[in-house]
Amino acid sequence: MRVQRKILLGFLIIIAITIPNGIVGFLKVEQNLLSIESNTKSNINYLKVASHFDSLAVLMRYYDEVLTQAARNYAFTSDEKWAATYFESEPKLDQAIQDALATGSEKEKSIFSKINDTNILLVKLEHQAITLVKEGNAEDAIKILESSEYWDSKRVYRQALIQYSEAKGIAFDQIIDMSATKVDDYTSKINSLLLEIQIILYIGIPILVIIAVGLSYFISHSISKPIRQLHNAAEQVSRGDYNVRFQAQKNDEIGELGQKFQSMIDAFKNSLETERKLAVTQERLKTEKLAAIGELAARIAHDLRNPLSVIKNVSELIRIQYPKDDPRLQDHFNKLENSVQRMSHQIDDVLNFVRSTPLEKKITSLREIIQKSVDDLDVPTDITIIMPSNDEKIDCDDQKLRTAFSNILLNAIQAMPDKGTISIKITGYTKHVSVDVSDSGPGIPENVLPHIFEPLFTTKQRGTGLGLSSCKNIIEQHGGTILAKNNPTTFVITLPRI
């Protein structure tokens, strides 16, 4: 069955179970709502009357009680918090009375005017009592609050509130209880309705859940199993194992996806095999080409070395025979010697690259090898070489490493035509030793940096392109690595530690 049909069938079953429960519940709700709706308007009107009373009479009643209790408590205890409570509540009572006077009908204004006059008298007496307490005469303050004048005013205040509530058709002491009872009855009916609906739904929901769980398991198992197989096959491919056979067991979208995935793996596997064969062929052609070039270069270099030796010796003899006070002649001799030296260096580069002799290892000081490499070079006076302060012992062929370091230092010197500094650092780690050779030159162009260790690659007009390649071969013969980076220009050589 198609995945789309499986999901659609699951939804249809759930709908078939849900609709009957929904219809029964709806009819029950509708029946109860008709009975509740008839009582809603009367309940709301009653609550409006109660709310109107709350906004007028209850506020006045409440704040009057607060002022009375605060004044009496202050008189008996002299606790300043009761005085603060009194003066905080007094403006609120006055505001409630003034609002009632401003918005009420003529009859209501008459009642509220009586309440206002009585309140003014009560506040006057309470202020006198508070003042006496502050002066230390609490007994006189209590007498004022217990006086007949004070309590007669309190009765007038209460009678006015009762008169207002009776005008509204509501008992003064029962208004809040009556509205609460109405609300409770209304809430009780709604709760009964909800309880009946819950009883109906509690029968259908468990059945619906059981069927939904079983259906979900069936659908998820039929979908997740092939997806899990596809996931495992993808993980196997990501680990580099392309011998994957995904067996599509279902005739649905996932099965079609598996077949396409298998076709993709086969095509990719064939492509990798083709690329591997092509890379092997290219590497073999490159090796054969380099071998042929190396053999020819070695033969030419060997043939050139003898004539160069003759030229160098004859130059030395002529220099001895002719007077040394002729500056032009000495300049010619210097140029001749520099040219011979440059050609000899290039011949050495070729021979070092071509010759692959076994290593003659011995325990040697790394700092001593670097020092000898520096001594082999003609370092200009305006270039400073900072030698490492520490040392490490390594098992190596000191002559070959000496050649490698000489090539790296020579490149650094040639990169600084004016003046500069070459810094050499040795760092010992647990399993290897690192040598950093940094110079203050302009750096290696970023497009050139990845190719500097390739054979015959050079950016110099007079270079052979074999110097750094020979260095790489020597370092790798020792089981080490070499890399270059900028900012500043640094060659990092790592060698195994003893």
C-alpha positions in Angstrom: 0.0 0.0 0.0 1.3 3.5 -0.8 2.4 5.7 2.1 -0.2 8.3 1.2 -3.0 5.8 1.4 -1.8 4.4 4.7 -1.9 7.9 6.3 -5.3 8.6 4.7 -6.7 5.4 6.0 -5.5 6.2 9.5 -7.2 9.6 9.5 -10.5 8.1 8.2 -10.6 5.5 11.1 -9.9 8.2 13.7 -12.6 10.4 12.1 -15.1 7.5 12.1 -14.6 7.1 15.9 -14.5 10.8 16.7 -17.7 11.9 14.9 -20.3 9.8 16.8 -18.7 10.9 20.2 -18.8 14.5 18.9 -22.5 14.3 17.9 -23.6 12.8 21.2 -21.7 15.4 23.1 -23.0 18.3 21.0 -26.7 17.2 21.5 -26.1 17.0 25.2 -24.6 20.4 25.4 -27.3 21.9 23.3 -30.0 20.5 25.6 -28.4 21.9 28.7 -27.6 25.3 27.1 -31.3 25.9 26.4 -32.1 25.6 30.1 -29.1 27.7 31.2 -29.8 30.4 28.6 -33.3 31.2 30.1 -31.7 32.1 33.4 -28.7 34.0 32.1 -30.4 37.4 31.5 -32.0 37.5 35.0 -28.8 36.5 36.6 -26.8 39.2 34.7 -29.4 41.9 35.6 -29.2 40.9 39.2 -25.4 41.0 39.2 -25.5 44.5 37.5 -27.6 45.8 40.4 -25.2 44.2 42.9 -22.3 45.8 41.0 -24.0 49.2 41.0 -24.4 48.9 44.8 -20.8 47.8 45.2 -19.5 50.8 43.3 -21.4 53.2 45.6 -22.8 52.0 49.0 -20.3 49.2 49.6 -17.3 51.5 49.1 -18.8 54.0 51.5 -19.6 51.3 54.0 -16.1 49.8 53.7 -14.1 53.0 54.1 -16.3 54.2 56.9 -15.5 51.0 58.9 -11.8 51.4 58.1 -11.7 55.0 59.4 -13.7 54.0 62.5 -11.4 51.1 63.4 -8.2 53.0 62.5 -9.2 55.9 64.8 -10.2 53.7 67.7 -7.1 51.5 67.4 -4.8 54.6 67.3 -6.6 55.9 70.4 -6.1 52.6 72.3 -2.5 51.7 71.1 -0.9 55.0 69.9 0.6 52.9 67.1 1.4 55.3 64.2 0.5 52.7 61.6 -3.2 53.2 62.4 -2.9 56.9 61.9 -1.3 56.3 58.6 -4.1 53.9 57.6 -6.7 56.5 58.6 -5.2 59.4 56.6 -4.6 57.0 53.6 -8.3 55.9 53.5 -10.0 59.2 54.3 -9.5 60.7 50.8 -10.8 57.5 49.2 -14.1 57.7 51.2 -14.5 61.3 50.3 -13.9 60.6 46.6 -16.5 57.9 46.6 -19.1 60.2 48.1 -18.3 63.0 45.7 -18.6 60.7 42.7 -22.0 59.5 43.9 -23.1 63.1 44.3 -22.0 64.0 40.8 -23.5 61.1 38.9 -26.6 60.0 40.9 -30.3 60.9 40.4 -32.0 63.6 42.5 -33.2 61.0 45.0 -29.8 59.4 45.3 -28.1 62.8 45.6 -30.4 63.6 48.6 -29.3 60.4 50.3 -25.6 60.9 49.5 -25.8 64.5 50.7 -26.9 63.2 54.1 -24.1 60.7 54.0 -21.6 63.5 53.1 -22.8 65.8 56.0 -22.6 63.0 58.5 -19.2 61.9 57.2 -17.9 65.5 57.7 -19.0 65.4 61.3 -17.5 62.0 61.9 -14.2 63.0 60.4 -14.1 66.1 62.5 -14.6 64.1 65.7 -12.0 61.5 64.6 -9.5 64.2 63.8 -9.9 65.6 67.3 -9.3 62.2 68.8 -6.2 61.6 66.7 -4.8 65.1 67.7 -5.4 64.3 71.4 -3.5 61.0 71.0 -0.6 62.8 69.4 -0.6 65.3 72.4 -0.5 62.3 74.8 -4.1 62.6 76.0 -5.4 59.2 74.8 -8.1 59.1 77.5 -9.9 62.1 76.1 -9.6 60.8 72.6 -11.3 57.5 73.7 -14.1 59.6 75.3 -14.8 61.4 72.0 -14.9 58.1 70.1 -17.2 56.6 72.8 -19.5 59.7 72.9 -23.2 59.6 72.1 -22.6 62.4 69.5 -20.1 60.1 67.6 -22.3 57.0 67.7 -25.5 58.9 66.8 -23.7 60.1 63.7 -22.6 56.6 62.9 -26.3 55.5 63.1 -27.3 58.3 60.7 -24.6 57.2 58.3 -25.8 53.6 58.4 -29.5 54.5 58.0 -28.6 56.5 54.9 -26.9 53.5 53.3 -29.8 51.3 54.2 -32.2 53.8 52.7 -30.1 53.8 49.5 -30.1 49.9 49.3 -33.8 49.7 49.9 -34.5 52.2 47.2 -32.7 49.8 44.9 -34.8 46.8 46.1 -31.9 45.0 47.7 -31.4 44.1 51.4 -28.5 45.9 52.8 -26.9 42.9 54.7 -27.8 40.3 52.2 -26.7 41.8 48.8 -23.3 40.2 48.6 -24.5 36.8 49.9 -27.5 36.8 47.4 -25.3 37.6 44.4 -22.8 35.0 45.4 -25.6 32.4 45.8 -26.8 33.2 42.3 -23.4 32.8 40.9 -22.9 29.5 42.8 -26.2 28.1 41.4 -25.2 29.2 37.9 -21.7 27.6 38.2 -23.2 24.4 39.6 -25.4 24.0 36.5 -22.4 24.5 34.2 -20.4 22.0 36.3 -23.2 19.4 36.0 -23.1 19.9 32.2 -19.4 19.5 32.0 -19.6 16.3 34.2 -22.2 14.8 31.9 -20.0 15.6 28.8 -17.0 14.1 30.6 -18.8 10.8 31.3 -19.8 10.5 27.6 -16.2 11.3 26.4 -14.5 9.0 28.9 -16.2 6.1 27.2 -15.1 7.0 23.7 -11.7 8.5 24.4 -10.0 5.3 25.7 -11.3 3.3 22.7 -10.1 6.0 20.4 -6.7 6.1 22.1 -6.3 2.3 21.9 -7.2 2.2 18.2 -5.1 5.3 17.4 -2.0 3.7 19.2 -2.4 0.5 17.3 -2.9 2.3 14.0 0.0 4.6 14.7 2.2 1.6 15.5 1.2 -0.1 12.3 1.8 2.9 10.1 5.0 4.0 11.8 6.4 0.5 11.6 5.6 0.1 8.0 7.2 3.5 7.3 10.0 3.7 9.8 11.5 0.2 9.1 12.5 0.9 5.5 13.6 4.4 6.4 15.8 3.0 9.2 17.3 0.6 6.6 17.9 3.5 4.3 19.5 5.5 7.1 21.8 2.6 8.0 22.8 2.2 4.3 23.6 6.0 4.2 25.7 5.8 7.3 27.6 2.9 5.8 28.3 4.9 2.7 29.4 7.9 4.8 32.0 5.7 6.4 33.4 4.9 3.0 31.9 1.4 2.6 30.2 1.5 -0.8 29.4 -2.3 -0.9 25.8 -1.6 0.1 22.8 -3.4 -1.2 19.5 -1.8 -0.2 16.7 -4.3 -0.7 13.5 -2.5 -1.5 10.8 -4.7 0.1 7.8 -2.4 -0.5 6.2 -1.0 -3.6 5.8 2.5 -2.3 7.6 5.9 -2.3 10.2 4.6 0.2 10.9 1.6 -1.9 11.3 3.8 -5.0 13.6 6.1 -3.0 15.7 3.0 -1.9 16.0 1.9 -5.5 17.2 5.3 -6.6 19.6 5.4 -3.6 21.0 2.1 -4.7 21.4 3.3 -8.3 23.2 6.4 -7.0 25.6 4.3 -4.9 26.4 2.1 -7.8 27.0 5.1 -10.1 29.1 6.8 -7.4 31.1 3.6 -6.8 31.8 3.3 -10.6 32.8 7.0 -10.6 35.2 6.5 -7.7 36.8 3.5 -9.4 37.3 5.5 -12.6 38.8 8.4 -10.7 41.1 6.0 -8.8 42.3 4.4 -12.0 42.8 7.9 -13.5 44.7 9.1 -10.4 46.9 6.0 -10.5 47.6 6.5 -14.2 48.4 10.2 -13.7 50.7 9.4 -10.7 52.5 6.8 -12.7 52.9 9.1 -15.7 54.1 11.9 -13.3 56.6 9.5 -11.6 57.9 8.3 -15.0 58.2 11.8 -16.2 60.0 13.0 -13.1 62.3 9.9 -13.2 63.2 10.7 -16.8 63.7 14.3 -16.0 65.7 13.4 -13.0 68.0 11.0 -14.9 68.6 13.6 -17.6 69.1 16.4 -15.1 71.6 14.2 -13.1 73.5 13.5 -16.2 73.6 17.1 -17.2 74.5 18.2 -13.7 77.4 15.8 -13.5 78.7 16.9 -16.9 78.5 20.5 -15.9 80.2 20.1 -12.6 83.7 19.3 -14.0 83.8 22.3 -16.4 82.7 24.5 -13.5 85.5 23.3 -11.3 88.0 24.1 -14.1 86.5 27.6 -14.5 86.7 28.2 -10.8 90.3 27.0 -10.5 91.4 29.0 -13.5 89.7 32.1 -12.1 91.6 31.7 -8.8 94.9 31.3 -10.7 94.3 34.5 -12.8 93.4 36.4 -9.7 96.6 35.5 -8.1 98.7 36.4 -11.1 97.2 39.8 -11.8 97.6 42.8 -9.5 94.9 43.2 -6.8 94.8 46.9 -7.0 92.7 47.0 -10.2 89.1 47.4 -9.0 87.6 46.6 -12.3 89.4 43.3 -12.6 88.5 42.3 -9.0 84.8 43.1 -9.8 85.0 40.8 -12.8 86.5 38.0 -10.7 83.7 38.5 -8.1 81.0 38.2 -10.7 82.6 35.1 -12.1 82.8 33.5 -8.7 79.2 34.4 -7.9 78.0 32.9 -11.2 80.0 29.7 -10.6 78.6 29.5 -7.0 75.1 30.0 -8.2 75.4 27.3 -10.9 77.0 24.9 -8.3 74.1 25.5 -6.0 71.6 24.7 -8.7 73.5 21.5 -9.6 73.4 20.5 -5.9 69.6 21.1 -5.9 69.2 18.8 -8.9 71.4 16.1 -7.4 69.8 16.3 -4.0 66.4 15.8 -5.5 67.4 13.0 -7.8 69.6 11.0 -5.4 67.8 8.8 -2.9 70.4 7.5 -0.6 69.7 5.7 2.7 69.8 7.7 5.9 72.9 7.5 8.1 71.3 8.2 11.4 73.0 9.1 14.7 72.1 11.0 17.8 72.8 14.7 17.0 72.2 18.1 18.5 69.5 19.9 16.5 70.9 23.3 17.4 74.3 22.2 16.2 72.8 21.1 12.8 71.1 24.5 12.5 74.3 26.4 13.4 76.3 24.5 10.7 73.5 25.3 8.2 73.9 29.0 9.0 77.7 28.7 8.7 77.4 27.2 5.3 75.6 30.3 4.0 77.0 33.8 3.1 74.7 35.8 5.3 74.5 39.5 4.4 75.5 41.9 7.2 72.1 43.6 7.2 70.3 40.4 8.0 70.1 39.1 11.6 69.6 35.5 12.5 68.3 34.8 16.0 69.3 31.3 17.0 67.2 29.1 19.4 68.2 29.3 23.1 67.3 25.7 23.8 68.3 22.4 22.2 66.9 18.9 21.5 68.7 15.7 20.6 67.3 13.7 17.7 68.2 10.6 15.8 68.8 11.8 12.2 71.1 12.0 9.2 72.8 15.3 10.1 74.2 16.0 6.6 70.8 15.7 4.9 69.1 17.8 7.6 71.9 20.4 7.3 71.2 20.6 3.5 67.4 21.0 4.2 67.9 23.8 6.7 70.4 25.5 4.4 67.8 25.6 1.6 65.1 27.0 4.0 67.4 29.6 5.4 68.6 30.6 1.9 65.0 31.1 0.8 64.4 33.3 3.8 67.5 35.4 3.0 66.5 35.8 -0.6 63.0 36.9 0.4 64.6 39.9 2.2 66.6 41.9 -0.4 67.2 44.8 2.0 67.4 44.1 5.7 65.5 41.8 8.0 65.5 39.2 10.7 65.3 35.4 10.7 64.1 33.8 13.9 64.6 30.1 14.6 62.7 28.4 17.5 62.9 24.8 18.8 59.9 23.4 20.7 60.0 19.9 22.3 56.8 18.0 22.6 56.0 14.5 23.9 56.5 12.6 20.7 58.1 15.1 18.3 60.2 18.2 18.0 59.1 21.3 16.1 61.5 23.8 14.4 59.9 27.2 13.4 61.9 29.3 10.9 60.3 32.8 10.5 61.5 35.8 8.5 60.3 39.4 8.3 60.0 39.3 4.5 56.9 40.2 2.5 55.4 36.8 2.7 54.4 34.1 0.2 51.5 35.0 -2.1 48.4 33.0 -1.2 48.0 31.5 -4.7 51.6 30.3 -4.6 51.6 28.9 -1.0 49.9 25.5 -1.8 52.5 24.7 -4.6 55.9 25.7 -3.1 56.8 22.1 -2.3 56.0 20.8 -5.8 58.9 19.7 -8.0 60.1 22.2 -10.6 57.7 24.9 -9.2 59.5 28.2 -8.7 58.8 31.9 -8.8 62.4 32.9 -9.1 64.1 33.6 -12.4 67.2 31.8 -11.4 65.8 28.9 -9.4 65.4 25.3 -10.3 62.2 24.7 -8.4 63.8 21.7 -6.6 65.1 23.2 -3.4 62.0 23.1 -1.2 60.9 19.8 -2.9 64.2 18.3 -1.8 63.7 19.6 1.7 60.3 18.0 1.9 61.8 14.7 0.7 64.5 14.8 3.4 62.1 15.7 6.2 59.6 13.0 5.2 62.5 10.5 5.0 63.0 11.2 8.7 59.3 10.6 9.4 58.6 14.3 9.8 56.5 17.0 8.2 57.0 20.5 6.8 54.5 23.2 6.1 54.6 26.9 5.4 52.3 29.7 6.5 52.2 33.5 6.4 51.9 36.4 9.0 54.8 36.1 9.5 56.3 33.8 6.8 57.1 30.7 8.8 58.3 27.2 7.9 57.3 24.6 10.5 59.4 21.4 10.5 58.4 18.5 12.8 60.8 15.6 13.5 60.3 12.5 15.7 61.7 12.8 19.2 64.0 10.2 20.7 
